[in-house]
Amino acid sequence: MGKPRKKEVSSIALIFLIAFLIQTGYGMPMETLIYGGVEATPGDFPWMVSLQIPRGDSSGHDHACGGTLVSPNKVVTAAHCVEELRNYPLGSTQVVAGAHNLSASENWKQIRVIQPSKIYVHYLYSKEASSYDVAVIEFTSQFVETDYVSWASLAHSNASGTCEIAGWGATEHTTRMSDVLRKATLPIVPKDDCSRIYDVFDGESQICAGRPEGGIDMCLGDTGGAIICSNPGYKFFAGVASSGFFCGVSGYPGIYTEVSAVIPWLLNPTIIPSSK
C-alpha cells in the first residue's frame, strides 16, 4: 500500500460533508478527530480572522476557514478556502477580525465584506497536490489596530522549533467547530520526514508540523489559519494551514504552505512572473 495522499478541504461545500463524517465517525476512529490544545485568551492572536459564508436560511454567517491579517487591508489564507467564495452573492461573504467567541456579541470585533475581485490565488497553486496553497484577500476599508486586532510579521527564514496554531476548528470535545478560539503548540517536522510520509509533499512550498504521537493538530475549520513560530522576543507567521491526513493521527503531521517561500508574491499578489 502506498503512502497516504494529503487530504484537504478543497471547497467550502466539502466542509459540510466532512462535518457529517466527523459526526458519524465513518471510516476513522473518533479519537483521531482531535485538535487538542486549550482555549486561547482574548487578544492572544490579534492577527487571527474568521472567513465566513452566509447560512442557507439567511440568519447569519458560519465560520468556514481561518486567515491571518498581515497588514491593515490584507488577509492571507489558503487557496482552497477561497475557491468557492466567488460563487456566493456579491457582499455575502465576510471576514471577522478580533473575535474570540464567534457566537457572542463582542464589541471589539471588526467585520469587512469580501469582494470577489479582491481575491488573489497564488499562480502556482495546484489543487491536486496542494502546493502553493495560499491566497490573499484585499479590502478597501482598512482594519483598525487595537488590543484585539493587529497584523502578523511575515517569516523571512525557514521555520523551526516549536510553534503555535490557533483556530475555531473541530476539537476532541465536540463534533462541531468550536465557538471559542483555541490554541496548541506543535513542533516543526523535518522536510525529509514529511516527504517520506506523504506522496505529494512539496519541499519547495510546504512545511509540516505535528507530534509523533498525534493528538494535537489542525482540523476541520482550522485550514487557512497560521502557524506562528518564534525567535527570542519575536513572533512570525511561518505557514498557512493547508492539509493533512485527517486530524491528529499518529505519525501524520499537518501540512502548511511555507510563508518564506511565497513572500515576494504575498507582497504583490497581482503580479504573475513571466516564465523564463
Helices and strands as residue ranges (DSSP letters): H 12-24, G 30-32, E 38-39, E 48-54, E 61-71, E 74-77, H 79-82, G 85-87, E 94-97, E 110-113, G 116-118, E 119-121, E 135-138, E 162-167, E 182-189, H 191-197, E 206-209, E 226-231, E 234-243, E 254-258, G 259-261, H 263-267
